[in-house]
Every structure is written in C-alpha cells, then in structure tokens.
C-alpha cells in the first residue's frame, strides 16, 4: 500500500518529495508509530546531514552571483569572438556559451535562464525564428550539468554511490564536448540560412572582449584543478567558487551590488531547500525499500534475465529516459541509482561510465515534455508557447539521443580522461 500511495501521488502531479512523504506517513501510521516515526525522522535527517552536501548550496550561490555580476554577458561576447564568424554563428555562440557557462554554474536551469534572456531576443533580431532560438537555448543547457562542476554529479557521487567526485567530473568533460559538437553540426547544416551577418568589431574591441572573457574561465580551471590536485574537497572548491564570483562581480567588473546580495542569497536558499527536502525524503524512502528487500528482489530479477552487459545498459538507459519524462532528474537519480548501480558494477560496468550515463540521460529529460523543466523556463523567457517549442526541440532531442548512444557503447568517451589522471 505504501508504494501505491507513492505512485498515486506521482500520477496526480504531487511533487516528488511530498509523494514520498505521503507514503512514509502511511508507513508510520500502520506500523509501530513511535518506532517508525523515529526511524523515518532519523533517516531523513541523516540523508541531509552531510558535510560534502554543502557543495550544493555553494555552487547554486556561485551560479546566482555569476548571473548578477556581468559574467554571463562577457562569456557570450567571448564566445562570439571565437565562433561567431562561422555559418549559423549566433546559434553556435549560444551552444558554446553554454559549454563555458557549464564550467561555472553546473546547473541547466541557471544556464537556460541566464543565457536565454540575452540570446533569444538577439537571435530573433538576426533572423532566427523565436521558437528555434528558444529550442537551441534549452537543448544546449543540457551541457551544464555534464561538464564540471556539476550539482547532479556531486549528488550522484556523495549521496548515492560513493564514486569519486573528481573521477566523475573528469568523465563528464568529453561527453559534454561531444554533445556540443553534435549540436553545432546540426545547427550549421539546418539553421545556417536564418542568420544575417553581424557587423565587424574593431581590433581594440576584440582584444578587450578577449581579456574580459578570460577572467571567468579561470574559475572552472581553479575549481576542478584544485580538486584534482587534492588541494581541496568539492565542498571547499565550492567555497572558492563563491569567493571568486564575489570578487569578480564586486571589484573587477563592478556590476554586483552589495544591496542585491540578500535577494541573491534568498534565491539560493530557496533552491537549496527544494533539493535538500528531496534528498531527505528519498533517503528515508531508500531505507524503507532496503528494509523490504526491494533492491535485492530487483537485483535478482535483473541478473536472471539480463545476461549481458549491453542488455543491462540498454534497459537502464530506456528506463531513465522514460522516468525522465515524468520525474525531476535528481529525484529520479536518488530513487533508482541505489538499486541499479550495484547491478551495473556486478555486470562489469565501469562506475564512472555508468554515473555519467545516468546524469547525461536524466538531463535529457529536462527538455522532454511533459515535465521538462528547461522547457518551462525557456518558454517563460521566449513566450512562444509550449506547442511551438516542443515541435522545434525534437530534432535536438534526437541529436542528444545520438550522443547518449555513442557514450553508452563507446565507454572510452567517458573513461579515458579519468584514467589518464589515475581515477
């Protein structure tokens, strides 16, 4: 009955955390109440009481500070200087600005909101249809949580499996770049006829753009580099990211105002609270499933009927794609990965490879209806209507599906960089 209540809550559109809590409340009501209450409360608190999880609010705060400090506009100018002269130049700039922004925020939603507000009107001025511009923005934002630093990767490693965070960070670099290349090829082939040429900038302007664009690029270098060298933990690196964004925004670019900090901190706290409630609720639900031996039964079933590694990979990728249609990625990860990760390891799948596959797969769900969060965010910016946006997003979905297939069956696309660095 507990699981029926959980599924019913999800079907009627109740938020994942509240659906889980409703099921847990029933479990407490029908059980030995004082004992079950203590167990559920302890499990929820234990799921959130983790020092490494401090990296989540800190990276969220760093992304918010970057949006307010003028870093986003300088990244766009820098990317325009690099790829803006090619066919479908502004669409390429949109994609590769997401690649750079991915190294700063680690959030697809932050990428969609920050870049979309600048790019969608500008692309429309240059001849692109507004719905196509919105679709490019949403599709390229998927790169954000794949290239390090990445909030979903941190959650995957620290709360689910214990896989190395630096290893997963490194594993996401090549798949993120592969996706950017495939998206770039698509827009160069099918969208080059939209654009009207942009005026040429002066040499002095280009030098200034290059100089100001390099400043934001130092942050991901320092963050990821310091983690790889063992100088800091991911949580300490997130502290550095916040400090870097503050210094750049207040003292270098001088666009971040002290009076705006309370509002920025408030938004970061709200977003963090949403994620932490999900983590706590899922932690208690995972205990309940373990108590009822659900993971063991699923593992036994999988090992009987899936005799080859490729069968398991295909099945789990299809499962994550379907689940990603209806559940938010982090919630789906917290529920499913504790069950599927041990099966993957038992079948000889590299843990880093599987981790990036899961993150990549669930991030595709951000652009697929009916629950694609990035679709709603970009539509709130573009105001083109979900119907038009969904029609434009399908070709990009197929491109991202092609990238997923490549990294699924060519594990070296994920593992070669981590192995080079000894992970």
C-alpha positions as MATLAB code, in Angstrom:
seq = 'XXXXXXXXXXXXXXXXXXXXXXXXXXXXXXXXXXXXXXXXXXXXXXXXXXXXXXXXXXXXXXXXXXXXXXXXXXXXXXXXXXXXXXXXXXXXXXXXXXXXXXXXXXXXXXXXXXXXXXXXXXXXXXXXXXXXXXXXXXXXXXXXXXXXXXXXXXXXXXXXXXXXXXXXXXXXXXXXXXXXXXXXXXXXXXXXXXXXXXXXXXXXXXXXXXXXXXXXXXXXXXXXXXXXXXXXXXXXXXXXXXXXXXXXXXXXXXXXXXXXXXXXXXXXXXXXXXXXXXXXXXXXXXXXXXXXXXXXXXXXXXXXXXXXXXXXXXXXXXXXXXXXXXXXXXXXXXXXXXXXXXXXXXXXXXXXXXXXXXXXXXXXXXXXXXXXXXXXXXXXXXXXXXXXXXXXXXXXXXXXXXXXXXXXXXXXXXXXXXXXXXX';
ca = [
       0.000    0.000    0.000;
       2.923    2.336    0.733;
       4.161    2.050   -2.854;
       0.625    2.516   -4.243;
       0.355    5.813   -2.356;
       3.752    6.871   -3.749;
       2.761    6.070   -7.334;
      -0.654    7.701   -6.929;
       0.968   10.916   -5.707;
       3.281   10.983   -8.714;
       0.427   10.286  -11.140;
      -1.713   13.168   -9.860;
       1.228   15.571  -10.130;
       2.223   15.866   -6.474;
       5.855   16.973   -6.091;
       8.210   14.005   -5.695;
       9.255   14.869   -2.144;
       5.625   15.206   -0.981;
       4.635   11.959   -2.724;
       7.391   10.144   -0.858;
       6.475   11.813    2.443;
       2.816   10.818    1.995;
       3.863    7.202    1.513;
       6.121    7.391    4.567;
       3.312    8.867    6.658;
       1.160    5.855    5.803;
       4.047    3.548    6.717;
       4.362    5.285   10.094;
       0.598    5.184   10.695;
       0.212    1.439   10.133;
       3.435    0.460   11.891;
       4.676    0.752   15.444;
       4.180    4.513   15.427;
       6.816    5.791   17.880;
       9.411    3.425   16.443;
       8.633    4.136   12.774;
       8.462    7.874   13.417;
      11.906    7.803   14.976;
      13.317    5.687   12.154;
      11.888    7.865    9.356;
      12.946   11.108   11.044;
      16.443    9.742   11.660;
      16.804    8.598    8.058;
      15.612   11.945    6.678;
      17.977   13.889    8.898;
      20.848   11.516    8.169;
      20.306   11.924    4.422;
      20.758   15.691    4.704;
      23.376   15.767    7.476;
      26.460   15.522    5.292;
      29.350   17.946    5.079;
      30.044   17.191    1.382;
      26.438   18.200    0.563;
      27.375   21.776    1.461;
      28.819   21.903   -2.050;
      25.258   22.022   -3.428;
      24.093   25.349   -1.906;
      27.531   26.848   -2.508;
      27.562   26.016   -6.226;
      23.962   27.253   -6.509;
      25.007   30.505   -4.833;
      28.047   30.801   -7.115;
      25.791   30.463  -10.174;
      23.413   33.147   -8.884;
      26.312   35.512   -8.176;
      27.692   34.989  -11.679;
      24.331   35.840  -13.239;
      24.300   39.148  -11.359;
      27.952   40.065  -11.807;
      28.117   40.508  -15.579;
      29.994   37.260  -16.132;
      27.280   35.841  -18.402;
      27.388   38.735  -20.884;
      31.177   38.574  -21.052;
      31.091   34.842  -21.714;
      28.720   35.493  -24.611;
      30.957   38.231  -26.037;
      33.995   35.962  -25.678;
      32.256   33.048  -27.405;
      31.050   35.336  -30.208;
      34.636   36.312  -30.822;
      35.647   32.646  -31.136;
      32.846   31.068  -33.220;
      30.521   33.902  -34.243;
      32.024   34.226  -37.729;
      31.077   30.674  -38.783;
      27.865   29.565  -40.523;
      24.930   29.820  -38.077;
      27.356   31.796  -35.956;
      24.935   33.097  -33.320;
      23.425   29.635  -32.788;
      26.968   28.298  -32.347;
      27.680   31.062  -29.858;
      24.587   30.004  -27.919;
      25.816   26.404  -27.739;
      29.428   27.139  -26.827;
      28.456   29.824  -24.334;
      26.602   27.013  -22.564;
      29.805   24.972  -22.582;
      31.687   27.768  -20.831;
      28.789   28.558  -18.514;
      28.680   24.856  -17.602;
      32.111   25.252  -16.048;
      30.769   27.997  -13.792;
      27.299   27.054  -12.529;
      26.788   23.309  -13.039;
      23.043   23.898  -13.464;
      20.982   23.530  -16.635;
      18.184   25.727  -15.305;
      20.600   28.546  -14.440;
      22.115   28.229  -17.923;
      18.696   28.377  -19.593;
      17.575   31.413  -17.642;
      20.805   33.419  -17.821;
      21.679   32.777  -21.469;
      18.107   32.704  -22.762;
      17.330   36.251  -21.630;
      20.219   37.562  -23.698;
      20.284   35.212  -26.673;
      16.652   34.726  -27.643;
      15.944   38.411  -28.445;
      19.327   38.800  -30.144;
      18.887   35.698  -32.311;
      15.439   36.918  -33.338;
      16.945   40.248  -34.428;
      19.470   38.372  -36.572;
      16.785   36.398  -38.449;
      16.245   33.244  -36.374;
      12.654   32.218  -35.545;
      11.960   32.904  -31.887;
      10.840   29.327  -31.177;
      14.001   27.926  -32.790;
      16.137   30.282  -30.703;
      14.384   29.072  -27.558;
      14.883   25.434  -28.567;
      18.636   25.924  -29.133;
      18.925   27.567  -25.723;
      17.090   24.756  -23.932;
      18.930   21.979  -25.788;
      22.392   23.407  -25.162;
      21.621   23.977  -21.472;
      21.722   20.193  -21.001;
      25.514   20.507  -21.266;
      25.559   22.452  -17.979;
      25.277   19.528  -15.530;
      27.590   17.288  -17.584;
      30.740   19.406  -17.775;
      32.255   20.023  -14.310;
      31.489   21.345  -11.823;
      28.077   19.689  -11.730;
      25.466   19.621   -8.980;
      23.843   16.330  -10.178;
      27.279   14.678  -10.333;
      28.025   15.742   -6.754;
      24.686   14.346   -5.586;
      25.259   11.120   -7.535;
      28.698   10.582   -6.036;
      28.149   11.697   -2.456;
      24.598   10.632   -1.636;
      24.101    7.600   -3.832;
      27.158    5.551   -4.668;
      30.383    6.892   -3.170;
      32.018    7.085   -6.620;
      34.943    9.510   -6.867;
      33.762   13.093   -7.433;
      36.953   14.112   -9.307;
      36.646   10.988  -11.473;
      33.055   11.818  -12.394;
      33.972   15.456  -13.000;
      36.659   14.370  -15.455;
      34.367   11.770  -17.008;
      31.848   14.454  -17.968;
      34.256   16.593  -19.987;
      34.411   14.538  -23.212;
      30.643   13.709  -23.336;
      29.794   17.379  -22.774;
      32.098   18.474  -25.579;
      30.800   15.676  -27.826;
      27.248   16.908  -27.316;
      28.295   20.489  -28.093;
      29.974   19.345  -31.330;
      26.935   17.333  -32.461;
      24.581   20.231  -31.711;
      26.925   22.560  -33.598;
      26.947   20.299  -36.645;
      23.159   20.199  -36.616;
      22.679   23.974  -36.489;
      25.385   24.582  -39.124;
      23.591   22.205  -41.510;
      19.959   23.125  -40.835;
      19.996   26.678  -39.449;
      22.694   28.493  -41.386;
      20.165   30.102  -43.747;
      18.448   32.013  -40.938;
      21.199   34.383  -39.935;
      22.010   37.840  -41.225;
      25.691   38.807  -40.896;
      26.774   40.784  -37.844;
      28.880   43.940  -38.162;
      32.625   43.514  -37.707;
      34.139   44.775  -34.476;
      37.354   46.750  -34.198;
      40.649   45.180  -33.202;
      40.679   47.075  -29.898;
      37.175   45.829  -29.112;
      38.190   42.242  -29.834;
      41.222   42.494  -27.550;
      39.070   43.921  -24.744;
      36.479   41.158  -25.220;
      39.211   38.517  -25.102;
      40.729   39.952  -21.933;
      37.418   40.205  -20.090;
      36.290   36.773  -21.273;
      39.370   35.035  -19.917;
      38.648   36.180  -16.345;
      35.543   33.953  -15.890;
      37.375   30.997  -17.463;
      39.849   30.889  -14.597;
      37.147   29.803  -12.153;
      36.462   26.285  -13.516;
      40.202   25.824  -14.023;
      40.869   26.635  -10.385;
      37.868   24.699   -9.055;
      38.405   21.459  -10.972;
      42.199   21.743  -10.913;
      42.375   22.193   -7.150;
      40.125   19.154   -6.622;
      42.237   17.001   -8.957;
      45.455   18.011   -7.225;
      43.986   17.051   -3.874;
      44.348   20.570   -2.503;
      40.642   20.935   -1.633;
      37.491   18.864   -1.351;
      34.499   19.575   -3.623;
      32.868   21.488   -0.768;
      35.937   23.670   -0.263;
      36.170   24.191   -4.026;
      32.554   25.397   -3.999;
      33.536   27.949   -1.314;
      36.279   29.147   -3.632;
      33.773   29.470   -6.495;
      31.551   31.711   -4.364;
      34.511   33.863   -3.288;
      35.748   34.128   -6.879;
      32.311   35.207   -8.144;
      32.052   37.818   -5.380;
      35.492   39.279   -6.073;
      34.992   39.373   -9.840;
      31.481   40.804   -9.597;
      32.184   43.464   -6.960;
      35.780   44.544   -7.539;
      36.676   43.659  -11.163;
      33.503   44.027  -13.236;
      31.777   46.160  -10.562;
      28.284   45.072  -11.612;
      27.417   43.087   -8.488;
      25.891   45.413   -5.882;
      26.071   44.773   -2.152;
      22.405   45.760   -1.797;
      21.415   42.864   -4.098;
      23.173   40.189   -2.045;
      20.249   39.463    0.341;
      17.961   38.711   -2.608;
      20.617   36.525   -4.255;
      21.194   34.616   -1.017;
      17.428   34.212   -0.615;
      17.006   32.664   -4.079;
      19.919   30.312   -3.418;
      18.442   29.226   -0.082;
      15.063   28.532   -1.711;
      16.580   26.402   -4.473;
      18.786   24.566   -1.969;
      15.821   23.841    0.311;
      13.944   22.259   -2.599;
      16.834   19.906   -3.355;
      17.519   19.045    0.298;
      13.881   18.151    1.025;
      14.006   15.722   -1.903;
      17.306   14.254   -0.654;
      15.942   13.777    2.864;
      12.665   12.223    1.717;
      14.377    9.888   -0.740;
      16.912    8.846    1.904;
      14.065    7.682    4.146;
      12.325    6.005    1.206;
      15.530    4.160    0.281;
      15.746    2.851    3.831;
      12.145    1.629    3.552;
      12.875   -0.143    0.251;
      16.009   -1.735    1.708;
      14.036   -2.829    4.795;
      11.527   -4.560    2.491;
      14.337   -6.071    0.356;
      13.105   -4.343   -2.817;
      16.656   -3.716   -4.180;
      17.558   -7.380   -3.594;
      14.485   -8.609   -5.470;
      15.129   -6.277   -8.403;
      18.810   -7.267   -8.483;
      17.963  -10.977   -8.502;
      15.425  -10.436  -11.291;
      17.893   -8.428  -13.385;
      20.698  -10.948  -13.009;
      18.411  -13.762  -14.149;
      17.027  -12.101  -17.279;
      19.903   -9.781  -18.262;
      22.837  -11.998  -19.048;
      24.941   -9.444  -20.938;
      26.263   -6.027  -20.053;
      24.841   -4.405  -23.180;
      21.365   -5.711  -22.331;
      21.533   -4.054  -18.916;
      22.850   -0.783  -20.344;
      20.101   -0.575  -22.963;
      17.402   -1.464  -20.439;
      18.572    1.002  -17.808;
      19.010    3.803  -20.352;
      15.465    3.265  -21.656;
      14.218    3.233  -18.067;
      15.943    6.530  -17.252;
      14.655    8.125  -20.461;
      11.086    7.151  -19.604;
      11.396    8.145  -15.953;
      12.972   11.445  -17.021;
       9.740   12.306  -18.827;
       7.860   12.466  -15.543;
      10.339   12.942  -12.684;
      12.882   15.644  -11.943;
      16.379   14.295  -12.616;
      17.807   14.481   -9.100;
      14.752   12.785   -7.586;
      14.841   10.005  -10.215;
      18.565    9.545   -9.566;
      18.125    9.266   -5.808;
      15.352    6.689   -6.168;
      16.756    4.469   -8.935;
      20.539    4.588   -8.719;
      20.878    2.840   -5.320;
      19.090   -0.108   -6.933;
      20.733   -0.094  -10.369;
      24.304    0.907   -9.505;
      25.167   -2.383   -7.724;
      23.766   -4.341  -10.682;
      25.913   -2.299  -13.079;
      29.041   -2.973  -11.027;
      28.247   -6.690  -10.782;
      27.999   -6.832  -14.579;
      31.373   -5.189  -15.074;
      30.214   -1.685  -15.989;
      32.740    0.967  -15.008;
      31.210    3.015  -12.128;
      32.376    6.322  -13.624;
      30.988    5.361  -17.026;
      27.624    4.407  -15.552;
      27.460    7.553  -13.433;
      27.931    9.857  -16.412;
      25.430    7.816  -18.441;
      22.814    8.276  -15.726;
      23.435   12.026  -15.387;
      23.514   12.531  -19.177;
      20.330   10.514  -19.607;
      18.346   12.299  -16.911;
      19.484   15.714  -18.113;
      17.924   14.943  -21.499;
      14.671   14.729  -19.538;
      14.979   18.466  -18.873;
      13.965   19.166  -22.492;
      11.335   16.462  -22.973;
       7.614   17.000  -22.339;
       5.517   16.810  -20.262;
       7.775   17.653  -17.276;
      10.901   19.111  -18.922;
      11.910   21.885  -16.540;
      14.129   23.703  -19.046;
      11.215   23.814  -21.489;
       9.128   25.723  -18.956;
      11.996   28.041  -18.062;
      12.852   28.921  -21.654;
       9.171   29.357  -22.535;
       8.813   31.842  -19.679;
      11.592   33.831  -21.350;
      10.630   33.390  -25.027;
       6.819   33.281  -24.589;
       6.305   31.243  -27.766;
       4.016   28.571  -26.319;
       4.966   25.016  -25.395;
       3.417   23.586  -28.572;
       5.727   25.519  -30.897;
       8.693   24.951  -28.603;
       8.169   21.188  -28.452;
       7.990   20.968  -32.264;
      11.367   22.714  -32.510;
      13.009   20.728  -29.689;
      12.501   17.236  -31.172;
      15.437   17.378  -33.641;
      17.698   18.489  -30.798;
      16.386   15.628  -28.660;
      17.404   13.177  -31.411;
      20.882   14.735  -31.556;
      21.240   14.309  -27.799;
      19.960   10.740  -28.057;
      22.690   10.058  -30.630;
      25.300   11.430  -28.199;
      23.872    9.178  -25.460;
      24.124    6.113  -27.708;
      27.754    6.933  -28.535;
      28.852    7.326  -24.919;
      26.870    4.221  -23.921;
      28.579    1.881  -26.356;
      31.970    3.615  -26.500;
      32.899    3.751  -22.798;
      36.269    5.318  -23.611;
      34.486    8.589  -24.397;
      33.830    8.818  -20.648;
      36.681    6.909  -19.032;
      39.827    7.941  -20.897;
      40.313   11.288  -19.164;
      39.684    9.933  -15.625;
      42.066    7.027  -16.298;
      44.728    9.410  -17.582;
      44.603   11.214  -14.241;
      44.516    7.971  -12.249;
      40.793    7.725  -11.367;
];
